[in-house]
């Protein structure tokens, strides 16, 4: 069974700092990997999606990398801002016909201190 | 586009009561799914559908029923609510992989359910 682990569970940084969130998965036969943001009491917003054939994706101050062979992904946030405070979730989907389900990590709760 | 809309936002039930959580999307997505989110457990897939008339079970299907009569709607039914079903429920949708789409999933705002 695929397992997704996110470390650390919580992170507090001062505003302006660059930071890295980590995600690891046990089965490298993934279709893609997504990073989501969840604000308290709200739904999930997709930030970046990396296909299994890609190494990284960038959107603004966010950069996500994927290393399938080692079962790892990182989300890099540059010049953090208080508005980045949220829980960040990593999720993988399997390869194979009909396999659409996402397997989620438990998330990293980020607090950016002004 | 409204995206993925879930109703109600909050619900309190007594043990044994039944109810339907509604989910609708206006993006013409083929794939829809239901997840539950519990503290310390992360999000877990309950049921999913790859198109109208087609549904399948996810990781935690017991106690829940689904049907997909239209592309837009994917309701989740609790036939006899139990305290263990207290959770936050999220509906998600995306294009199917057969279209070559990236399979980005869009989530609703969630339904917070308490079963007493």
Contacts between the chains, C-beta under 8 A, distances in Angstrom:
chain1	res1	chain2	res2	distance
A	4	B	42	8.0
A	31	B	97	7.5
A	31	B	103	7.2
A	32	B	102	7.2
A	32	B	103	6.2
A	34	B	104	7.1
A	34	B	105	7.1
A	36	B	107	7.7
A	42	B	109	6.1
A	42	B	110	7.4
A	43	B	4	7.8
A	43	B	90	6.1
A	43	B	107	4.3
A	43	B	108	5.5
A	43	B	109	4.4
A	43	B	110	5.4
A	44	B	43	8.0
A	44	B	90	6.9
A	44	B	92	7.8
A	44	B	107	4.1
A	45	B	107	7.4
A	46	B	104	5.1
A	46	B	105	6.5
A	46	B	106	7.0
A	46	B	107	8.0
A	49	B	102	5.5
A	49	B	103	7.4
A	49	B	104	5.2
A	51	B	102	7.1
A	89	B	42	7.8
A	89	B	43	7.4
A	91	B	43	7.7
A	93	B	103	6.7
A	98	B	50	6.9
A	98	B	56	7.6
A	100	B	31	5.6
A	100	B	33	7.0
A	100	B	48	5.9
A	100	B	50	6.7
A	100	B	94	7.9
A	100	B	97	7.5
A	100	B	103	7.5
A	101	B	33	7.2
A	101	B	45	4.5
A	101	B	48	6.4
A	101	B	58	5.7
A	101	B	59	7.3
A	102	B	35	7.9
A	102	B	43	7.5
A	102	B	45	7.0
A	102	B	92	8.0
A	102	B	105	6.6
A	104	B	42	4.6
A	104	B	43	4.4
A	104	B	44	7.8
A	105	B	42	6.4
A	106	B	40	7.1
A	106	B	41	7.6
A	106	B	42	4.4
A	107	B	42	7.1
